[in-house]
Amino acid sequence: MNAELEYSVMQYHAAELRQAAAEQRRVREARKDRPSERRHRSVFARFLAS
């Protein structure tokens, strides 16, 4: 493969990886901010089921 093309593909792939990592960080931060939301939902679901 042409070296310039290979370099461009590598840069594009690195940008995709950075974007995916940033998205994962946002998801982890959002989960950390609301850790008890799932627990409340399951309590509410148990209440509805009874």
C-alpha positions as CSV (number, residue, x, y, z in Angstrom):
1,M,0.0,0.0,0.0
2,N,1.1,3.5,-0.7
3,A,2.8,5.0,2.4
4,E,0.7,8.2,2.3
5,L,-2.6,6.2,1.9
6,E,-1.5,4.0,4.8
7,Y,-0.7,7.0,6.9
8,S,-4.2,8.5,6.2
9,V,-5.9,5.3,7.0
10,M,-4.0,5.0,10.3
11,Q,-4.9,8.6,11.2
12,Y,-8.6,8.0,10.5
13,H,-8.5,4.8,12.6
14,A,-6.8,6.7,15.5
15,A,-9.5,9.4,15.3
16,E,-12.2,6.8,15.4
17,L,-10.6,5.2,18.5
18,R,-10.3,8.5,20.2
19,Q,-14.0,9.2,19.5
20,A,-15.0,5.8,20.9
21,A,-12.9,6.3,24.0
22,A,-14.5,9.7,24.6
23,E,-17.9,8.2,24.2
24,Q,-17.1,5.4,26.7
25,R,-15.8,8.0,29.2
26,R,-19.1,10.0,28.9
27,V,-21.1,6.8,29.5
28,R,-19.0,5.9,32.5
29,E,-19.4,9.4,33.9
30,A,-23.1,9.3,33.4
31,R,-23.4,5.9,35.2
32,K,-21.3,7.2,38.0
33,D,-23.5,10.2,38.5
34,R,-26.7,8.1,38.8
35,P,-25.6,4.8,40.5
36,S,-28.9,4.3,42.4
37,E,-31.3,4.8,39.5
38,R,-31.4,1.1,38.6
39,R,-32.0,0.1,42.2
40,H,-34.9,2.5,42.5
41,R,-36.4,1.2,39.3
42,S,-36.2,-2.4,40.5
43,V,-37.9,-1.4,43.8
44,F,-40.6,0.4,41.9
45,A,-41.0,-2.6,39.5
46,R,-41.3,-4.9,42.6
47,F,-43.9,-2.6,44.0
48,L,-45.9,-2.7,40.7
49,A,-45.6,-6.4,40.5
50,S,-47.0,-7.1,44.0
